[in-house]
Amino acid sequence: MIETNLAQAVDATNDSGPAYDTNIKYLLADKQILSRILKYTMEEFEDMEIGDITGCIGDDIEIGTRPVDVGLSNLGRVKGTMTEDNVPGEGIIYYDIRFTAYHKESEMKILINLEAQRSTDPGKLGYHLENRIIFYLARMISAQKQTEFFHSDFDALKKVRSIWLCLDNDETEDSIEEIGLGRKVVFGNKKTSYPVNLMKGIIVNLRNGGDHIVGEDMGKSSNVLIAMLEELLSGKSAAEKKRILTDEYGMVMTAELEGRLQIMCNLSENIEANGIKKGVRKERIDAIARMIRADATKEQIILYGYTEAEYTEAERLMYMNV
């Protein structure tokens, strides 16, 4: 029997931690989502209609996970491969999403990388995210030798854009930033008209509402892209998300897009339920520990409805903390 897109989506997400992050990448790689990201983050596409931008996105969309079967609709993701950029002596980088866009009027080819970044805190990352973005841009430039240009034909270099969706910002920090090359005359009157916009990093700051889930109670962002992405990544039900994306943002609910939304909502519910279960179990373990310190016997504690396994766990933790 031929697998449906939903079945393929279920196969691609098999546990609630990494699965949630993986499913976000596949959602973002849908051409309907990508076209809106391009429109509101890149000046090359800002004056184009969404449908026209969709037609500019190449069929080479790659996702840093296992391969997915081809044959999906033109509105959805086309294929997935291991998206690695390997330079001898420098190791391997796995990009979340990589694809090519073609600006048809100017016949311009643009190489694009899209990342979903859960934390931007240097204390957690061990580095400043801006430096990582610059590294990605530099690698995307240097990797073009012998692929996009040969020998010393540096004018054949293609533009590169690295777009980062950052999910841990405060309520007032919904914003879009750019990192790029600048040019200024520090002495004299030299004038030049040659642009230096070959590489550009774009940071889209989404507001945080807890682990995995973008905030819902902060009001709608005044930026169309941020508002749409916050709806997409919120903890709302799949049915509500589909309604909002269709009615407010004009999306077509393909089988794959619907499937991805449903899976992500299910995973969000599982994550929340697991968190509640862990909290309840911790309270029970803590209660047993308090009773042990009050000289209650094991038999008395079990009579109160606690299990032997919980008693053993509380006892083990107490000995560890001695």
C-alpha positions as CSV (number, residue, x, y, z in Angstrom):
1,M,0.0,0.0,0.0
2,I,1.4,3.5,-0.9
3,E,2.1,5.6,2.2
4,T,0.3,8.8,2.6
5,N,2.1,12.1,3.4
6,L,0.7,11.8,6.9
7,A,2.2,8.3,7.3
8,Q,5.5,9.6,6.1
9,A,5.3,12.4,8.7
10,V,4.6,9.9,11.5
11,D,7.5,7.8,10.5
12,A,9.8,10.9,10.6
13,T,8.8,11.8,14.2
14,N,9.1,8.9,16.7
15,D,9.8,10.5,20.1
16,S,8.6,13.6,21.8
17,G,11.9,15.4,22.3
18,P,13.9,15.3,19.1
19,A,10.7,14.5,17.2
20,Y,9.2,17.9,18.0
21,D,12.3,19.8,16.7
22,T,12.5,17.6,13.6
23,N,8.9,18.2,12.8
24,I,9.4,22.0,13.2
25,K,12.1,21.8,10.5
26,Y,9.8,19.9,8.1
27,L,7.0,22.4,8.7
28,L,9.3,25.3,8.0
29,A,10.5,23.6,4.8
30,D,7.0,23.7,3.3
31,K,7.2,26.0,0.3
32,Q,4.2,28.0,1.6
33,I,6.1,28.8,4.8
34,L,9.4,29.4,3.0
35,S,7.8,31.8,0.5
36,R,6.4,34.0,3.4
37,I,9.8,33.9,5.2
38,L,11.5,35.1,2.0
39,K,8.9,37.9,1.4
40,Y,9.3,39.5,4.8
41,T,13.1,39.0,5.3
42,M,14.7,39.5,1.9
43,E,14.5,42.7,-0.1
44,E,14.8,40.7,-3.3
45,F,11.3,39.3,-2.7
46,E,9.5,42.0,-0.7
47,D,7.6,43.4,-3.7
48,M,6.5,40.0,-5.1
49,E,3.3,38.1,-4.6
50,I,3.5,35.0,-2.4
51,G,2.5,32.7,-5.3
52,D,5.3,34.1,-7.4
53,I,7.8,33.6,-4.7
54,T,6.7,30.0,-4.2
55,G,7.5,29.5,-7.9
56,C,11.0,30.9,-7.3
57,I,11.9,28.3,-4.7
58,G,13.9,25.5,-6.2
59,D,13.1,21.8,-5.9
60,D,16.4,21.2,-4.0
61,I,15.1,21.8,-0.4
62,E,17.3,19.8,1.9
63,I,16.6,19.1,5.6
64,G,19.3,17.8,8.0
65,T,17.5,14.6,8.8
66,R,17.0,11.2,7.1
67,P,15.8,11.3,3.4
68,V,12.1,11.7,2.7
69,D,10.4,10.2,-0.4
70,V,10.0,12.5,-3.4
71,G,6.7,13.1,-5.2
72,L,5.1,15.6,-2.9
73,S,3.0,18.5,-4.3
74,N,4.6,21.7,-5.6
75,L,3.1,23.5,-2.6
76,G,5.0,21.2,-0.2
77,R,8.5,20.1,0.6
78,V,10.2,18.3,-2.3
79,K,13.0,16.2,-0.8
80,G,15.2,15.8,2.1
81,T,18.9,14.9,2.3
82,M,21.8,15.0,4.7
83,T,22.6,18.7,4.4
84,E,26.3,18.7,5.2
85,D,29.1,21.1,4.2
86,N,32.3,19.2,4.5
87,V,35.7,21.0,4.2
88,P,38.8,18.9,4.8
89,G,40.3,19.6,8.2
90,E,37.3,21.6,9.4
91,G,34.7,18.9,10.0
92,I,31.1,18.7,9.0
93,I,28.2,21.1,9.5
94,Y,24.6,20.0,9.4
95,Y,22.2,22.8,8.3
96,D,18.6,22.7,9.4
97,I,17.3,23.6,6.0
98,R,19.1,24.6,2.8
99,F,17.6,25.5,-0.6
100,T,18.0,27.7,-3.6
101,A,15.8,30.6,-4.7
102,Y,15.8,32.1,-8.2
103,H,14.9,35.8,-8.6
104,K,13.5,35.5,-12.1
105,E,13.4,39.1,-13.1
106,S,17.1,39.6,-12.4
107,E,18.0,36.0,-13.2
108,M,19.7,35.9,-9.8
109,K,20.4,32.6,-7.9
110,I,20.4,32.9,-4.1
111,L,21.7,30.2,-1.7
112,I,19.7,30.1,1.5
113,N,20.0,28.5,4.9
114,L,17.2,28.5,7.4
115,E,17.8,27.6,11.1
116,A,15.4,27.2,14.0
117,Q,17.3,28.3,17.2
118,R,15.9,27.5,20.6
119,S,18.4,29.4,22.7
120,T,20.4,32.6,22.0
121,D,21.9,32.8,25.5
122,P,25.7,32.8,25.2
123,G,25.8,31.3,28.7
124,K,24.0,28.2,27.4
125,L,25.5,28.1,24.0
126,G,29.1,28.8,25.0
127,Y,29.4,31.4,22.2
128,H,27.6,34.3,20.7
129,L,25.1,33.3,18.1
130,E,26.2,36.2,15.8
131,N,29.6,34.6,15.4
132,R,28.0,31.3,14.4
133,I,25.9,33.0,11.8
134,I,29.0,34.7,10.3
135,F,30.7,31.3,10.2
136,Y,27.7,29.7,8.4
137,L,27.7,32.6,5.9
138,A,31.5,32.3,5.3
139,R,31.2,28.5,4.8
140,M,28.3,29.0,2.3
141,I,30.5,31.4,0.3
142,S,33.7,29.3,0.4
143,A,31.8,26.1,-0.5
144,Q,30.8,27.6,-3.9
145,K,34.3,27.1,-5.3
146,Q,34.3,24.3,-7.9
147,T,30.4,24.3,-7.7
148,E,29.2,27.8,-8.5
149,F,32.4,29.2,-9.8
150,F,35.8,27.9,-11.0
151,H,39.4,29.2,-11.0
152,S,39.4,33.0,-10.3
153,D,35.9,33.8,-11.5
154,F,34.9,35.4,-8.2
155,D,32.2,37.6,-9.9
156,A,30.2,34.3,-10.4
157,L,29.8,34.0,-6.6
158,K,26.1,33.6,-5.6
159,K,24.4,35.6,-2.9
160,V,24.0,33.7,0.4
161,R,21.4,34.3,3.1
162,S,21.3,32.6,6.5
163,I,18.0,33.1,8.2
164,W,17.7,32.3,11.9
165,L,14.3,32.0,13.7
166,C,15.2,32.5,17.4
167,L,12.5,31.3,19.8
168,D,13.6,32.6,23.2
169,N,12.9,36.3,23.2
170,D,10.9,38.3,25.8
171,E,7.4,39.7,25.3
172,T,8.6,43.0,23.8
173,E,11.5,41.6,21.7
174,D,9.6,40.5,18.5
175,S,12.0,41.9,15.8
176,I,14.0,41.2,12.7
177,E,17.7,42.0,12.5
178,E,20.3,41.9,9.7
179,I,24.0,41.1,9.9
180,G,26.0,42.0,6.7
181,L,29.0,43.4,5.1
182,G,29.4,47.2,5.4
183,R,31.5,49.6,3.5
184,K,32.8,53.1,4.5
185,V,35.5,55.4,3.4
186,V,37.8,56.0,6.4
187,F,40.1,58.4,4.5
188,G,39.8,60.4,1.3
189,N,37.0,60.7,-1.3
190,K,37.0,57.3,-3.1
191,K,33.6,56.6,-4.6
192,T,32.3,53.2,-5.7
193,S,28.9,51.9,-6.7
194,Y,29.7,48.1,-6.5
195,P,27.4,46.6,-3.9
196,V,28.7,44.5,-1.0
197,N,25.5,42.5,-0.2
198,L,26.9,39.1,-1.2
199,M,26.3,37.7,2.3
200,K,23.7,38.5,4.9
201,G,22.5,37.0,8.1
202,I,18.8,37.6,9.1
203,I,17.6,37.0,12.7
204,V,13.8,36.7,13.3
205,N,13.1,37.1,17.0
206,L,10.0,35.2,18.1
207,R,8.7,35.6,21.6
208,N,9.0,32.7,24.1
209,G,6.1,31.0,26.0
210,G,7.9,28.1,27.6
211,D,9.9,25.1,26.4
212,H,9.1,24.2,22.8
213,I,6.1,26.5,22.6
214,V,6.1,30.1,21.4
215,G,4.0,32.5,23.6
216,E,0.3,32.7,23.1
217,D,-0.8,35.3,25.7
218,M,1.4,38.2,24.5
219,G,-0.9,39.6,21.8
220,K,-0.3,39.4,18.1
221,S,2.9,40.9,16.7
222,S,2.5,43.8,14.4
223,N,4.9,42.1,12.0
224,V,3.1,39.8,9.6
225,L,5.8,37.1,9.4
226,I,6.4,37.0,13.2
227,A,2.7,36.8,13.8
228,M,2.3,33.9,11.4
229,L,5.3,32.0,12.8
230,E,4.1,32.5,16.4
231,E,0.8,31.0,15.4
232,L,2.5,28.1,13.6
233,L,4.7,27.3,16.6
234,S,2.1,28.0,19.4
235,G,0.5,25.4,21.6
236,K,-2.9,25.8,19.9
237,S,-4.7,22.8,18.6
238,A,-4.1,21.6,15.0
239,A,-7.6,22.5,14.0
240,E,-7.2,26.1,15.3
241,K,-3.9,26.5,13.6
242,K,-5.2,25.2,10.3
243,R,-8.1,27.7,10.5
244,I,-5.8,30.6,11.3
245,L,-3.3,29.7,8.6
246,T,-6.0,29.3,6.0
247,D,-8.3,32.2,6.9
248,E,-5.7,34.8,8.0
249,Y,-2.7,33.9,5.9
250,G,-4.2,32.3,2.8
251,M,-2.4,28.9,3.0
252,V,-3.7,25.8,1.3
253,M,-3.9,22.8,3.7
254,T,-2.0,20.1,1.7
255,A,-2.0,16.6,3.1
256,E,1.6,17.0,4.4
257,L,1.1,20.4,5.9
258,E,-2.0,19.2,7.8
259,G,-0.1,16.1,8.9
260,R,2.8,18.1,10.2
261,L,0.6,20.5,12.1
262,Q,-1.3,17.6,13.7
263,I,1.9,15.8,14.7
264,M,3.4,18.9,16.2
265,C,0.3,19.6,18.3
266,N,0.2,16.0,19.5
267,L,3.9,16.2,20.4
268,S,3.3,19.5,22.3
269,E,0.5,17.8,24.3
270,N,2.8,14.8,25.0
271,I,5.6,17.1,26.2
272,E,3.1,19.0,28.5
273,A,1.6,15.7,29.8
274,N,5.1,14.3,30.5
275,G,6.0,17.5,32.3
276,I,2.9,17.2,34.5
277,K,3.7,13.5,35.2
278,K,7.2,14.3,36.2
279,G,6.0,17.1,38.5
280,V,3.5,14.8,40.2
281,R,6.1,12.0,40.6
282,K,8.6,14.5,42.2
283,E,6.0,15.7,44.7
284,R,5.4,12.0,45.7
285,I,9.1,11.3,46.0
286,D,9.6,14.4,48.1
287,A,6.6,13.5,50.4
288,I,8.1,10.0,51.0
289,A,11.5,11.6,51.9
290,R,9.8,13.9,54.4
291,M,8.1,10.8,56.0
292,I,11.4,8.9,56.1
293,R,13.0,11.8,57.9
294,A,10.0,11.8,60.4
295,D,10.9,8.1,61.2
296,A,7.9,6.6,59.3
297,T,8.5,3.0,58.4
298,K,8.5,1.6,54.9
299,E,5.3,-0.3,55.7
300,Q,3.5,2.8,57.0
301,I,4.5,4.8,53.9
302,I,3.2,2.1,51.6
303,L,-0.1,2.0,53.5
304,Y,-0.5,5.7,52.6
305,G,-0.7,4.7,48.9
306,Y,2.9,5.0,47.8
307,T,4.7,2.2,45.9
308,E,7.8,0.3,46.8
309,A,9.5,1.7,43.7
310,E,8.8,5.2,44.8
311,Y,10.1,4.4,48.3
312,T,13.3,3.0,46.8
313,E,13.7,6.0,44.6
314,A,13.2,8.5,47.5
315,E,15.7,6.5,49.7
316,R,18.3,6.4,46.9
317,L,18.0,10.2,46.4
318,M,18.4,10.8,50.1
319,Y,21.6,8.8,50.3
320,M,22.9,10.6,47.2
321,N,22.4,14.0,48.9
322,V,24.0,13.0,52.2
